[in-house]
Amino acid sequence: MSDMSDDRLIVALDVPNAIEALHLTQAIGDAASFYKIGLGMLTGGGLALANELKQEHGKRIFLDMKLFDIGQTVENAVRGLAQFDLDFLTVHGDPHVVRAAKEGASGKDMKILAVTILTSLDRGDLDDSMIRNGEIADLVVERAARAFEAGADGVIASPNEAARIRALPEAQGRLIVTPGVRPAGTADDDQKRIATPANAVAAGADHIVVGRPVWRAESPRKAAQAIQHELRSPQARHPNRG
């Protein structure tokens, strides 16, 4: 892998359709080697785009579907998605969901990442959803531990919780993937628990997910290069775990 395309940076292709997303990846070029395709693009050609980027362009792909259903349905869905030879897939961090997803991914290299609590939520949002009392960070760490125990290959968590999750005995050899990352000087948008790329990696994140600060930039390529530069800075010293 070239120095330019450090795969710790995952660029979120949160644009309306696959055509725009493909143009964006072409504009970024070798400044990114890992892309996230989410639910918002599912009806806009997202699965076809994932396959094209993986098979024809050699990119790594994170399919961010956040699956949640009864176990058998999750297992069936994951088994179907696993045939595309993608790299990461998200499911909700409930242990029964994680166990079913791991069963569905059996025999494939696709890693199952558990969503703890969405980084756009705060305590008020959890109250509205009737989720039990407690600090968000404490709930996230506990959900992460339970997801690891259920077999998750990694978790999605905000930079604020990454260090505590990394310290869990269950986190040994597992991945932490961190959205809510904003390079210095960019807008927070709808994220409420955020950090810079260097801080997130220093706290224990293996991969950071960045969307709007890249694709809204006048030059997405330069924006991605700036993040890559920050990831190589002394402030970001932390080993990449795969």
Secondary structure as UniProt FT lines:
FT   HELIX           3..5
FT   TURN            7..8
FT   STRAND          9..12
FT   HELIX           18..28
FT   HELIX           29..31
FT   STRAND          34..38
FT   HELIX           39..44
FT   HELIX           46..57
FT   STRAND          60..67
FT   HELIX           71..82
FT   TURN            83..84
FT   STRAND          88..92
FT   HELIX           95..104
FT   TURN            105..107
FT   STRAND          111..115
FT   TURN            119..120
FT   HELIX           123..128
FT   TURN            129..130
FT   HELIX           136..149
FT   TURN            150..151
FT   STRAND          154..156
FT   HELIX           159..166
FT   HELIX           169..171
FT   TURN            172..173
FT   STRAND          175..178
FT   TURN            184..185
FT   TURN            189..190
FT   HELIX           197..203
FT   STRAND          207..210
FT   HELIX           212..215
FT   HELIX           220..231
FT   HELIX           234..236
//
